[in-house]
C-alpha cells in the first residue's frame, strides 16, 4: 500500500480531520466504564422514522432488564439512530421518550427531550459524524475501505446480471468494480466532484465458516462475509452497519440486543468489528413477536398494517395500564417468568432475575385474549383508588364527558369501583380503562338502560307486584344475610322456591326459583342479569336511587 497516497485520499475525503483526530484519541475520550465485573451495558437505538410499535417496547424491556438484573451498576441508555433525515418524522424522538417513559422504561443515560445525559455521547447519530469519519479514515489507511463511484444504474445492471447468472446479489468479487481502483484515479475522481460512497473491503472467504455464540440462539455457524457493503453514504452519513459498530464500541456496550432479522448481516458485522480492532460485545438476537393469523390459522409476524395491537398507541387509546403490558411482555421474554410470578404474586417484575439465555429461540406468540386476561388480573389486584386514578387519567384524554362524571363525585366512583376488590377471588370485570364506562354506566341515571330482559317465566303483572312489595321491604341497613332473607320471603310468597336442591330435582313443581326473583330486582336496578354483589351495589347507589329504579318497573 502506498501510505502517502492513502493519506492524500483520506485527507481529501475528510478535510475536517486533523492529525490529532485518531481512534486512539477517541479511546481516551470514551474510556472503559470501570463497572463491576458482572455489570452490563445495553441500549435501545430506535429510528425516529415512524410510530413506536410493540417490538420496540419488547426490545427495550429486554435491554433494560439485562442491564439492571445483572448488577446494581448496570447501564441502560437511549441512542437515537437518526441517519435517515429524509424519513424522520417531526416530534418522533419526543414520542419515543414519552411512550417508553409511560411504560416505566427509564434510562441511565442517553438522549432526552432536553439534550443528552451522560459522558458517552452525543447520543444522536447525526451529531456523531466526526467520530465515524475518524474510524473510516483509519480503515482507509489500513486498506480496509475504499471509495466507490458506481451510479444507481451501474448497481441495477449488476443486479440484473447476477439474477440472470443465478448468483448471489451484492457488491463483491468481479462486481466490486472499484475495489482495486488505482488510488490516483480515485483521487482524481473526487477532485473532479464525482459522487461516491465509502465501502468496506472484505477479506472474507464464503467457503470458510465462522463459529459464533449468540446469548439467545446459542452456537451459530455461518459463511465468512465477502460483501463490500457501504460504510458511509454519499453525504458522509453512516449506514446502520458501520454506525452501530462504532457507537457500541465507544459507548462501551457490552450486550447488543436486537431482532433476529439482523442475523443475515451478522457476518458483515463480525468482520467489521474485527477489522476495526474493537472488542466485540455479546449479541442477543431476539425472536420476532408473532401472532396467529385468524384467516389462515398460521403464525406470522405482527404487522402495524394488519394488527392494531402492534402499535403502542393502541394501548394508550384503549387505556391498558402500563403494568399490564409490561407483565405480559415479561411472560413472552423469559420462559420461567410465569412460574416465578405464581410464587411471587405481590413482587415487582424487577425482582425477577432476567436472563438472556431464558429468552425464546422461536417466535414469541402474542395472544390478545391472553393479554386481556393478564390485564384483568392486574386491574383486579389494584385498590379502588388506583383504578379510579387510572380511569380518570385515561378519560381526560379520551372521554372528557366521562371524566367530568367521575370527578364530580369522586367518593361515589371510588365506592362502586371498590366492590368485589380484595380477597382470594376479586372480580375481573375489565381489562382496560375504556371498558369501565360501559361496565359502570348503571350507577348513573343518565346512562342507565335495561340491557337485559327480565326472566321470561315471571308474568309481567306478577313481576311488578314483587317489585312494588320489595320497595316496602328494602332496608339499606341490612347486611347480605338480612337482604337475602327478605328476597327469600318474597320468593316463597309468590311460589318461587328458595330450596335450590328441590328445584333442580323437579323444576316443574315450582313456578320458578329465588334466582328468578333476585334477577328481577337485579335487572330493575342495574339493567343487567350479571353485576357485582347486588346488596353492596344498592348500598352504594343509595336509598333514593334504588327506590326510584324499583318504582320505575313496578
VONUDO-993748 format. One record per residue (C-alpha): residue in one letter; x, y, z. Coordinates in nm, 4 decimals. Each point is the difference from the previous one (the first is absolute). Layout:
r, X, Y, Z
A, X, Y, Z
...
REM end
This chain:
r, X, Y, Z
X, 0.0000, 0.0000, 0.0000
X, 0.1183, 0.3498, -0.0804
X, -0.0407, 0.1733, 0.3361
X, 0.0632, 0.3464, -0.1400
X, -0.2710, -0.0353, -0.2635
X, -0.2425, -0.1510, 0.2517
X, 0.0613, 0.2953, 0.2317
X, -0.0768, 0.2379, -0.2865
X, -0.3181, -0.1944, -0.0826
X, -0.1131, -0.0001, 0.3618
X, 0.0748, 0.3712, 0.0393
X, -0.1982, 0.0745, -0.3129
X, -0.2976, -0.2005, 0.1269
X, 0.0131, 0.1384, 0.3560
X, 0.1528, 0.3487, -0.0176
X, -0.1431, 0.0951, 0.3405
X, 0.2179, -0.2538, 0.1820
X, 0.3436, 0.0851, 0.1403
X, 0.2951, -0.2163, 0.0965
X, -0.1295, 0.0081, 0.3580
X, -0.3292, -0.1616, -0.1029
X, 0.0861, -0.3650, 0.0449
X, -0.1695, -0.3136, 0.1232
X, 0.2435, 0.0122, 0.2919
X, -0.1322, 0.3455, 0.0914
X, -0.3540, -0.1399, -0.0050
X, 0.1069, -0.2869, 0.2247
X, 0.1302, 0.2562, 0.2501
X, -0.3120, 0.2156, -0.0333
X, -0.2346, -0.2971, 0.0572
X, 0.1892, -0.2329, 0.2356
X, -0.1170, -0.3295, 0.1462
X, -0.2757, 0.0705, 0.2504
X, 0.1674, -0.1641, 0.2984
X, -0.3124, -0.1866, 0.1083
X, -0.0164, -0.3100, 0.2175
X, 0.0871, -0.3349, -0.1540
X, -0.3587, -0.1134, -0.0674
X, -0.1354, 0.3389, -0.1043
X, -0.1503, 0.0264, -0.3470
X, -0.0487, 0.2970, -0.2274
X, -0.2936, -0.0186, -0.2398
X, -0.1815, 0.2433, -0.2218
X, -0.3105, 0.0500, -0.2016
X, 0.0652, 0.1802, -0.3269
X, -0.3276, 0.0786, -0.1776
X, -0.0279, 0.1901, -0.3253
X, -0.2358, 0.3027, 0.0094
X, -0.1561, -0.0893, -0.3341
X, -0.3398, -0.1327, 0.1089
X, -0.2314, -0.0818, 0.2866
X, 0.1217, -0.2020, 0.2956
X, -0.1134, -0.3612, -0.0095
X, -0.0172, -0.2921, 0.2382
X, 0.3291, -0.1385, -0.1289
X, 0.1757, 0.3191, 0.1142
X, -0.1388, -0.0398, 0.3510
X, 0.0733, -0.3734, -0.0021
X, 0.3639, 0.0691, -0.0849
X, 0.0282, 0.2942, 0.2405
X, -0.1305, -0.2092, 0.2887
X, 0.2494, -0.2770, -0.0783
X, 0.2841, 0.2536, -0.0153
X, -0.1038, 0.1680, 0.3236
X, -0.0397, -0.3279, 0.1886
X, 0.3332, -0.1413, -0.1237
X, 0.1805, 0.3156, 0.1139
X, -0.1694, 0.0317, 0.3371
X, -0.0364, -0.3661, 0.0978
X, 0.3688, -0.0870, -0.0277
X, 0.1477, 0.2611, 0.2373
X, -0.0920, 0.3172, 0.1860
X, 0.2294, 0.2095, -0.2194
X, -0.1291, -0.1271, -0.3348
X, -0.0695, 0.2689, -0.2602
X, -0.2933, 0.0287, -0.2386
X, 0.0107, 0.2906, -0.2451
X, -0.2019, 0.1485, -0.2863
X, 0.1682, 0.0660, -0.3336
X, -0.1930, 0.1565, -0.2869
X, 0.0924, -0.1419, -0.3418
X, -0.1048, 0.2993, -0.2064
X, 0.2218, -0.0434, -0.3037
X, -0.2965, -0.0054, -0.2392
X, -0.1045, 0.3653, 0.0187
X, -0.2290, -0.0292, -0.3041
X, -0.2286, -0.2459, 0.1793
X, 0.0241, 0.1537, 0.3480
X, -0.3402, 0.0868, 0.1449
X, -0.0166, 0.3367, 0.1828
X, -0.0460, -0.0532, 0.3737
X, 0.0822, -0.3716, -0.0252
X, 0.2875, 0.0198, 0.2499
X, -0.2235, 0.1664, 0.2570
X, -0.2612, -0.2714, -0.0545
X, 0.2588, -0.2758, 0.0417
X, 0.1060, 0.1416, 0.3359
X, -0.3600, 0.0678, 0.1072
X, -0.1342, -0.3421, -0.0964
X, 0.2836, -0.1981, 0.1569
X, -0.0237, 0.2143, 0.3136
X, -0.3733, -0.0649, 0.0216
X, 0.0756, -0.3721, 0.0221
X, 0.2516, 0.0559, 0.2768
X, 0.3056, -0.0389, -0.2237
X, 0.2568, 0.2495, 0.1276
X, 0.3595, 0.0539, -0.1070
X, 0.3211, 0.0464, 0.1910
X, 0.1351, 0.2188, -0.2778
X, -0.0585, 0.0940, -0.3609
X, -0.2220, 0.2280, -0.2048
X, -0.2632, 0.2012, 0.1875
X, -0.2477, 0.2677, -0.1023
X, 0.2365, 0.2563, 0.1520
X, 0.3165, -0.1219, -0.1713
X, 0.2417, -0.2772, 0.0910
X, 0.0665, -0.1513, 0.3414
X, 0.3249, -0.1898, 0.0519
X, 0.3703, -0.0003, -0.0825
X, -0.0062, -0.2238, -0.3082
X, -0.1948, 0.2172, -0.2399
X, -0.1080, 0.1573, -0.2199
X, -0.2880, -0.2498, 0.0120
X, -0.1487, 0.1026, -0.3334
X, 0.1790, -0.1447, -0.3003
X, -0.0207, 0.3092, -0.2185
X, 0.2073, 0.1793, 0.2648
X, 0.2720, -0.2656, -0.0109
X, 0.1266, 0.0512, -0.3581
X, 0.3539, 0.0870, 0.1072
X, 0.0288, -0.3208, 0.2047
X, -0.1062, -0.2133, -0.2975
X, 0.2372, 0.1851, -0.2305
X, 0.2961, -0.0598, 0.2318
X, -0.0627, -0.3754, -0.0023
X, -0.0683, 0.0034, -0.3747
X, 0.3322, 0.1753, -0.0630
X, 0.1759, -0.2693, 0.2033
X, -0.1563, -0.2692, -0.2201
X, 0.1055, 0.1841, -0.3163
X, 0.3587, 0.0323, 0.1201
X, 0.0079, -0.3702, 0.0861
X, -0.1365, -0.0991, -0.3410
X, -0.3354, -0.1192, 0.1394
X, -0.2228, 0.2644, -0.1616
X, -0.0138, 0.1754, -0.3361
X, -0.2119, 0.2492, -0.1961
X, -0.2506, -0.1451, -0.2456
X, -0.1272, 0.2147, -0.2867
X, -0.2728, -0.2325, -0.1327
X, -0.3230, 0.1675, -0.1029
X, -0.3436, -0.1400, 0.0743
X, -0.0149, -0.1185, -0.3610
X, 0.3318, -0.1838, 0.0406
X, -0.1276, -0.1813, 0.3063
X, -0.3295, -0.0872, -0.1682
X, 0.1815, -0.1464, -0.3005
X, 0.2193, -0.2088, 0.2300
X, -0.3092, -0.1225, 0.1822
X, -0.1638, -0.1053, -0.3288
X, 0.3125, -0.1864, -0.1044
X, 0.0128, -0.1823, 0.3341
X, -0.3643, -0.0925, -0.0396
X, 0.0583, -0.1358, -0.3513
X, 0.3044, -0.1977, 0.1141
X, -0.1804, -0.1211, 0.3133
X, 0.2754, 0.1434, 0.2164
X, -0.0162, 0.1564, 0.3442
X, -0.1048, 0.3623, -0.0020
X, 0.2310, 0.2695, 0.1251
X, 0.3257, 0.1849, -0.0531
X, 0.2807, -0.2558, 0.0052
X, 0.2592, -0.1727, -0.2167
X, -0.0172, 0.1020, -0.3671
X, -0.2973, 0.2238, 0.0782
X, 0.2099, 0.2098, 0.2408
X, 0.1327, 0.2018, -0.2923
X, 0.1612, 0.2779, 0.2036
X, 0.1532, -0.2216, 0.2649
X, 0.3477, 0.0033, -0.1546
X, -0.0164, 0.3380, -0.1704
X, 0.3313, 0.1808, -0.0155
X, 0.0227, 0.2514, 0.2827
X, 0.1001, 0.2806, -0.2364
X, -0.3121, -0.0669, -0.2084
X, -0.2192, 0.0094, 0.3102
X, 0.1592, 0.3274, 0.1079
X, -0.0587, 0.1483, -0.3456
X, -0.3664, -0.1003, 0.0026
X, -0.0561, 0.1561, 0.3414
X, 0.1819, 0.3182, -0.1021
X, -0.2228, 0.0109, -0.3093
X, -0.3050, -0.0004, 0.2270
X, -0.1288, -0.3494, -0.0812
X, -0.2436, -0.1442, 0.2528
X, 0.1124, -0.3044, 0.1968
X, -0.0697, -0.2173, 0.3017
X, 0.2536, -0.1624, 0.2292
X, -0.0011, -0.3794, -0.0088
X, 0.1504, -0.2571, 0.2321
X, 0.2670, -0.2189, -0.1646
X, -0.0871, -0.3514, 0.1085
X, 0.2680, -0.2656, 0.0347
X, -0.2449, -0.2816, 0.0657
X, -0.0242, -0.3333, -0.1769
X, -0.3579, -0.1395, -0.0213
X, 0.1366, -0.3518, -0.0266
X, 0.1226, 0.0322, 0.3579
X, -0.2147, 0.0087, 0.3106
X, -0.0155, 0.2296, 0.3009
X, -0.1041, -0.1469, 0.3357
X, -0.1948, 0.2398, 0.2155
X, -0.1795, -0.0150, 0.3344
X, -0.3238, 0.1905, 0.0390
X, -0.1353, 0.0500, 0.3521
X, -0.3484, -0.1114, -0.1115
X, 0.0505, -0.2125, -0.3117
X, 0.3004, -0.1840, 0.1413
X, 0.2752, -0.1280, -0.2323
X, -0.0245, 0.1250, -0.3583
X, 0.2109, -0.0688, -0.3059
X, -0.0124, 0.2020, -0.3201
X, 0.2132, 0.0675, -0.3094
X, 0.2542, 0.2801, 0.0162
X, -0.1096, 0.3279, -0.1529
X, 0.1149, 0.0998, -0.3473
X, -0.2245, 0.3035, -0.0507
X, 0.1554, 0.3448, -0.0367
X, -0.2926, 0.1718, 0.1661
X, -0.0402, 0.3758, 0.0363
X, 0.1459, 0.1658, 0.3107
X, -0.0677, 0.3658, -0.0802
X, -0.2648, 0.1278, -0.2376
X, 0.0722, 0.2737, -0.2521
X, -0.0870, 0.2699, 0.2558
X, 0.2517, -0.1391, 0.2487
X, -0.2694, -0.1454, 0.2264
X, 0.0614, -0.3601, 0.1069
X, -0.2164, -0.3020, -0.0690
X, -0.1345, -0.2000, 0.2932
X, 0.2685, -0.2638, -0.0573
X, 0.2839, 0.2457, 0.0625
X, -0.1664, 0.2320, 0.2505
X, -0.1066, -0.2658, 0.2475
X, 0.3496, -0.1528, 0.0126
X, 0.1610, 0.3383, 0.0684
X, -0.2686, 0.1106, 0.2442
X, -0.0180, -0.3229, 0.1962
X, 0.3768, -0.0053, 0.0364
X, 0.0495, 0.3568, 0.1173
X, -0.3110, -0.0046, 0.2175
X, 0.1446, -0.3199, 0.1480
X, -0.3062, -0.2139, -0.0633
X, 0.0540, -0.3494, 0.1383
X, -0.3197, -0.1669, -0.1252
X, -0.1713, 0.0828, -0.3292
X, -0.3650, -0.1039, 0.0045
X, -0.1659, 0.0136, -0.3416
X, -0.2501, -0.1875, -0.2153
X, 0.0878, -0.3238, -0.1718
X, -0.0545, 0.1681, -0.3382
X, 0.3583, 0.1278, 0.0399
X, 0.1426, -0.3534, -0.0035
X, 0.0301, 0.0108, -0.3803
X, 0.2531, 0.2853, 0.0221
X, 0.1753, -0.1258, 0.3129
X, 0.2952, -0.1246, -0.2149
X, 0.0472, 0.3610, -0.1186
X, 0.0049, 0.1321, 0.3524
X, 0.2341, -0.2663, 0.1359
X, 0.2596, 0.0751, -0.2675
X, -0.0407, 0.3757, 0.0493
X, 0.0460, -0.0232, 0.3775
X, 0.3207, -0.1935, -0.0555
X, 0.1237, 0.2357, -0.2735
X, -0.0530, 0.3004, 0.2274
X, 0.2013, -0.1703, 0.2726
X, -0.2861, 0.0292, 0.2476
X, -0.0948, -0.2525, 0.2667
X, -0.3300, -0.1528, -0.1085
X, -0.2948, 0.0214, 0.2426
X, -0.2270, -0.2913, 0.0785
X, -0.2909, -0.0255, -0.2457
X, -0.3551, -0.0920, 0.0946
X, -0.2216, -0.0508, -0.3063
X, -0.3597, 0.0009, 0.1199
X, -0.2786, -0.1970, -0.1634
X, -0.2626, 0.1999, -0.1842
X, -0.3370, 0.0664, 0.1605
X, -0.2485, -0.2225, -0.1823
X, -0.3745, -0.0544, 0.0027
X, -0.2471, -0.2518, -0.1354
X, -0.1593, 0.1214, -0.3201
X, -0.3782, -0.0339, 0.0355
X, -0.0499, -0.0474, -0.3742
X, 0.2652, -0.2602, -0.0711
X, 0.0457, -0.1563, 0.3440
X, 0.3778, 0.0277, -0.0382
X, 0.2602, 0.1931, 0.1968
X, 0.1289, 0.3248, -0.1462
X, 0.1948, 0.3035, 0.1101
X, -0.2082, 0.2739, 0.1624
X, -0.0694, 0.2810, -0.2424
X, -0.0710, 0.3695, 0.0631
X, -0.2179, -0.0082, -0.3122
X, -0.2088, -0.3036, 0.0979
X, 0.0083, -0.0021, 0.3791
X, -0.1133, 0.3066, 0.1976
X, 0.1565, -0.1485, 0.3131
X, 0.3409, 0.0180, -0.1663
X, 0.0228, 0.3778, 0.0503
X, 0.0561, 0.1433, 0.3473
X, -0.2697, 0.2590, -0.0673
X, -0.2552, -0.2832, 0.0189
X, 0.0721, -0.0548, 0.3710
X, -0.0337, 0.3687, 0.0818
X, -0.3233, 0.0356, -0.1991
X, -0.1554, -0.3049, 0.1638
X, 0.1340, 0.0959, 0.3408
X, 0.1957, -0.3081, 0.0950
X, 0.2025, 0.0556, 0.3180
X, 0.3708, 0.0130, -0.0762
X, 0.0658, -0.2711, 0.2556
X, -0.2357, -0.2342, -0.1893
X, 0.1985, 0.0392, -0.3208
X, 0.3325, -0.0451, 0.1778
X, -0.1259, -0.3028, 0.1923
X, -0.1139, -0.1725, -0.3179
X, 0.3205, 0.0802, -0.1881
X, 0.2000, -0.1476, 0.2861
X, -0.1824, -0.3300, -0.0537
X, 0.1056, 0.0123, -0.3662
X, 0.3584, 0.0982, 0.0731
X, 0.1050, -0.2568, 0.2604
X, -0.1286, -0.3555, -0.0020
X, 0.0067, -0.0378, 0.3799
X, -0.1710, 0.3287, 0.0842
X, -0.3537, -0.1381, 0.0436
X, 0.1230, -0.2640, 0.2420
X, 0.1832, 0.2672, 0.1994
X, -0.3068, 0.2251, -0.0014
X, -0.2258, -0.2731, 0.1387
X, 0.2343, -0.0276, 0.2989
X, 0.0526, 0.3770, 0.0337
X, -0.3429, 0.1526, -0.0560
X, 0.0670, 0.3313, 0.1744
X, 0.3571, 0.0564, -0.1188
X, 0.1102, 0.2522, -0.2609
X, 0.1065, -0.1496, -0.3316
X, 0.3350, 0.1685, 0.0634
X, 0.0712, -0.2523, 0.2752
X, 0.0009, -0.2807, -0.2570
X, 0.3482, -0.1090, -0.1081
X, -0.0189, 0.0615, -0.3727
X, 0.2403, -0.1923, -0.2239
X, 0.0549, 0.0204, -0.3746
X, 0.0579, -0.3759, -0.0048
X, -0.3619, -0.0530, 0.1084
X, -0.1382, 0.1931, -0.2951
X, -0.1786, -0.2082, -0.2620
X, 0.1748, -0.1186, -0.3138
X, -0.3140, -0.0044, -0.2124
X, -0.2601, 0.2717, -0.0547
X, -0.1677, 0.1374, 0.3115
X, -0.3765, -0.0472, -0.0451
X, -0.2107, 0.3045, 0.0836
X, -0.3525, -0.1055, 0.0960
X, -0.2375, 0.2941, 0.0524
X, -0.2484, -0.2134, 0.1965
X, 0.2730, -0.1178, 0.2358
X, 0.1285, 0.3538, 0.0320
X, -0.3488, 0.1170, 0.0978
X, -0.0134, -0.2706, 0.2668
X, 0.3331, 0.1201, 0.1368
X, -0.1240, 0.3585, 0.0021
X, -0.3221, -0.0984, 0.1792
X, 0.2089, -0.1681, 0.2679
X, 0.2174, 0.3099, 0.0348
X, -0.2976, 0.2344, 0.0339
X, -0.1826, -0.2383, 0.2358
X, 0.2960, 0.0204, 0.2387
X, -0.0009, 0.3822, 0.0032
X, -0.1614, 0.1955, 0.2845
X, -0.3000, 0.2099, -0.0997
X, 0.2020, 0.3219, 0.0259
X, 0.2488, -0.1221, -0.2605
X, -0.2778, -0.1130, -0.2317
X, -0.1739, 0.3351, 0.0386
X, 0.3195, 0.1926, -0.0763
X, 0.0680, -0.2165, -0.3055
X, -0.3508, 0.0410, -0.1411
X, -0.0068, 0.3752, 0.0604
X, 0.3415, 0.0528, -0.1594
X, -0.1078, -0.1976, -0.3067
X, -0.3419, 0.1697, -0.0188
X, 0.1479, 0.3504, 0.0133
X, 0.1862, -0.0822, -0.3213
X, -0.2675, -0.2059, -0.1739
X, -0.3454, 0.0654, 0.1521
X, -0.0313, 0.3401, 0.1639
X, -0.3702, -0.0521, 0.0788
X, 0.0695, -0.3196, 0.1951
X, 0.2945, 0.1661, 0.1756
X, -0.2329, 0.2734, 0.1262
X, -0.2543, -0.2552, 0.1213
X, 0.2709, -0.1820, 0.1959
X, 0.1568, 0.3093, 0.1524
X, -0.3320, 0.1678, 0.0884
X, -0.0547, -0.2663, 0.2670
X, 0.3343, -0.1644, 0.0706
X, -0.1178, -0.1758, 0.3168
X, -0.2922, -0.1640, -0.1828
X, 0.2241, -0.1231, -0.2831
X, 0.2570, -0.1424, 0.2395
X, -0.2753, -0.1707, 0.1999
X, -0.1376, -0.1993, -0.2937
X, 0.3480, -0.0689, -0.1388
X, 0.0872, -0.1548, 0.3379
X, -0.2752, -0.2637, -0.0287
X, 0.1379, -0.3494, -0.0455
X, 0.3630, 0.1018, 0.0628
X, 0.2309, -0.1782, 0.2384
X, -0.0348, -0.3533, 0.1265
X, 0.1065, -0.3200, -0.1710
X, -0.2379, 0.0364, -0.2935
X, -0.0283, 0.3663, -0.1035
X, -0.2278, 0.0870, -0.2897
X, 0.1649, 0.0247, -0.3420
X, -0.2418, 0.2212, -0.1863
X, 0.2155, 0.2027, -0.2376
X, 0.3395, -0.0195, -0.1668
X, 0.0450, 0.3689, -0.0839
X, -0.1330, 0.3390, 0.1031
X, -0.2062, 0.0427, -0.3181
X, -0.2187, -0.2920, 0.1154
X, -0.0841, 0.1586, 0.3362
X, -0.2636, 0.2461, -0.1205
X, -0.2302, -0.2639, -0.1460
X, 0.0486, -0.2211, 0.3039
X, -0.0887, 0.2685, 0.2577
X, -0.2560, 0.1905, -0.2054
X, -0.2952, -0.1288, 0.2084
X, 0.1273, 0.1948, 0.3006
X, -0.1055, 0.3194, -0.1802
X, -0.3606, 0.0759, -0.0915
X, 0.0953, 0.1764, -0.3226
X, 0.1801, -0.3117, -0.1272
X, -0.2311, -0.2649, 0.1475
X, -0.1855, -0.2292, -0.2411
X, -0.1675, -0.3409, 0.0239
X, 0.2594, -0.2032, -0.1893
X, -0.1337, -0.3426, 0.0965
X, -0.3570, -0.1313, 0.0083
X, -0.1822, -0.1036, 0.3160
X, -0.0411, -0.3765, 0.0546
X, -0.2580, -0.1192, -0.2560
X, -0.1663, -0.2491, 0.2354
X, -0.1222, 0.2795, 0.2293
X, -0.3180, 0.1708, -0.1298
X, 0.0310, 0.3769, -0.0327
X, -0.2770, 0.0806, 0.2495
X, 0.1478, -0.2376, 0.2561
X, 0.3432, 0.1499, -0.0546
X, -0.1292, 0.3509, 0.0583
X, -0.1798, -0.1122, 0.3140
X, 0.3195, -0.1563, 0.1346
X, 0.1979, 0.3186, -0.0654
X, -0.2689, 0.2192, 0.1601
X, 0.0000, -0.2207, 0.3097
X, 0.3784, -0.0139, 0.0152
X, 0.0132, 0.3807, 0.0159
X, -0.1770, -0.0197, 0.3357
X, 0.2327, -0.2750, 0.1219
X, 0.3316, 0.1568, -0.1036
X, 0.2172, 0.1255, 0.2850
X, 0.3463, 0.1379, -0.0814
X, 0.1135, -0.1012, 0.3479
X, -0.0337, -0.3694, -0.0913
X, 0.3178, -0.1982, -0.0456
X, 0.0176, -0.2762, -0.2603
X, -0.1728, -0.2505, 0.2261
X, -0.2840, 0.2385, 0.0822
X, -0.0375, 0.0942, -0.3672
X, -0.0124, -0.3640, -0.1068
X, -0.2597, -0.0923, 0.2623
X, -0.2363, 0.2661, -0.1325
X, 0.0454, -0.1184, -0.3601
X, -0.0581, -0.3539, 0.1234
X, -0.3241, 0.1036, 0.1747
X, -0.1184, 0.1809, -0.3118
X, 0.0811, -0.3003, -0.2194
X, -0.1879, -0.2504, 0.2155
X, -0.3045, 0.2270, 0.0167
X, -0.0332, -0.0014, -0.3782
X, 0.0759, -0.3711, -0.0409
X, 0.3667, 0.0268, -0.1032
X, 0.1922, -0.2463, 0.2122
X, 0.3181, 0.0816, 0.1875
X, 0.0826, -0.3705, 0.0256
X, 0.2338, -0.0279, -0.2960
X, 0.0618, -0.3706, 0.0601
X, -0.3707, -0.0754, -0.0292
X, -0.0314, 0.2296, -0.2999
X, 0.2788, -0.1747, -0.1890
X, -0.1531, -0.3393, 0.0819
X, -0.3484, 0.0968, -0.1291
X, -0.0191, 0.3482, -0.1576
X, -0.3542, -0.0590, -0.1273
X, -0.1239, -0.0155, 0.3589
X, 0.0612, 0.3747, 0.0405
X, -0.0778, 0.3200, -0.1867
X, 0.3726, 0.0751, 0.0162
X, 0.2743, 0.0577, 0.2541
X, 0.1403, 0.2748, 0.2172
X, 0.2491, 0.0628, -0.2821
X, -0.2865, 0.1314, -0.2156
X, -0.1094, 0.2387, 0.2732
X, 0.3488, 0.1291, 0.0760
X, 0.0580, 0.0486, -0.3741
X, -0.3186, 0.2066, -0.0248
X, 0.1372, 0.2312, 0.2659
X, 0.3458, -0.0033, -0.1596
X, -0.1264, 0.0948, -0.3475
X, -0.2264, 0.2710, 0.1419
X, 0.2930, 0.1607, 0.1812
X, 0.2983, -0.0665, -0.2304
X, -0.1685, -0.0832, -0.3303
X, 0.2050, -0.3202, -0.0150
X, -0.0149, -0.3623, 0.1031
X, 0.3658, 0.0081, 0.0950
X, 0.1376, 0.2507, 0.2487
X, 0.2102, 0.0110, 0.3148
X, -0.1535, -0.0866, 0.3372
X, -0.3444, 0.1612, -0.0241
X, -0.0390, 0.0834, 0.3694
X, 0.3276, 0.1945, -0.0100
X, -0.0912, 0.1657, -0.3311
X, -0.3286, 0.1221, 0.1471
X, 0.1710, 0.1354, 0.3105
X, 0.2441, 0.1973, -0.2178
X, -0.2801, 0.1349, -0.2191
X, -0.1962, 0.1247, 0.2989
X, -0.3632, -0.0348, 0.1050
X, -0.1443, 0.2652, -0.2287
X, 0.1553, -0.1360, -0.3189
X, -0.0845, -0.3607, 0.0891
X, -0.3650, 0.0759, 0.0733
X, -0.0291, 0.2135, -0.3134
X, 0.1311, -0.2874, -0.2141
X, -0.2361, -0.2493, 0.1651
X, -0.2988, 0.2356, -0.0316
X, 0.0690, 0.0563, -0.3706
X, -0.0564, -0.3726, -0.0665
X, -0.2714, -0.0664, 0.2600
REM end
